[in-house]
Amino acid sequence: MMDSLVLTREQSRRVDQLAVDELGFTGLVLMENAGRGVADVLCRLGIAGPVVVCCGKGNNAGDGFVLARHLDLRGYAVRVLLWATPEELVGDAAANYRILAKGDVPIEVFGAIHDPARLSNLLAGAAWIVDALRGTGARCEPRPPLNAVIEQLNAAAAPKLAVDLPSGLDCDTGRPAQHTTRAVETCTFLAAKSGFQTPEAAPYVGRLHVLDIGVPRSVVERVVRRTS
């Protein structure tokens, strides 16, 4: 855990790059550690019903796929909602989608469509809604259909947990977009993001959990020293 450190978007990217290039990690290992870490947090918080994991098409979605697999392994009811087509997924996210798709976890593919009635049915009875729609690389206002999806998720009764950051929040400035997930819990990786420190980010981040993904603290500290 690196609670005393704060990273920008670019510093987070640099740590990931060093972990792969210098330490020999693979992106799959880092993603596995991230998703499993979020599963650990959810289990500690308590799961009293189905978990709905909402995914986009980037690495944040890959973390969500890993999370869903680990919840299923632990015997929890989980379903994945995907706002992309499987063909759009690339790299480690695509690999983890393929692994997940070979198991028994239900996957509902929305693609580029917002279907409010279908989404409402899939959210019914959820104990948790997980936001794995957009990662730290996103800077702009969520585009359709994610803007409408985020609004509907916010209106749902179940508490929201954000993976890495709430979708719509700028991780550097802490400024929320017009459509930003209101999470009660946020699981971020490596270190808190600089934007999380701002008062305007607090209603969206909720309680922050900083999870390690196996990268040595010395690497994170080195990046912070060199780029601050």
Buried (B, 14 or more C-beta within 10 A) or exposed (E): EBEEBBBBBEBBBBBBEBBBEEEEBEBBBBBBBBBBBBBBBBEEBEBEEBBBBBBBBBBBBBBBBBBBBBBBEEEBBBBBBBBBEBEBBEEBBBBBBEEBEEEEBBBBEBEEEBBEEEBEEBBEEBBBBBBBBBBBBBEEEBEEBBBBBBBBBBEBEBBBBBBBBBBBBBBBBBEBBEBBBBBBBBBBBBBBBBBBEBEEBEEBBBEBBBBBBEBEBEBBBBBBEEEE
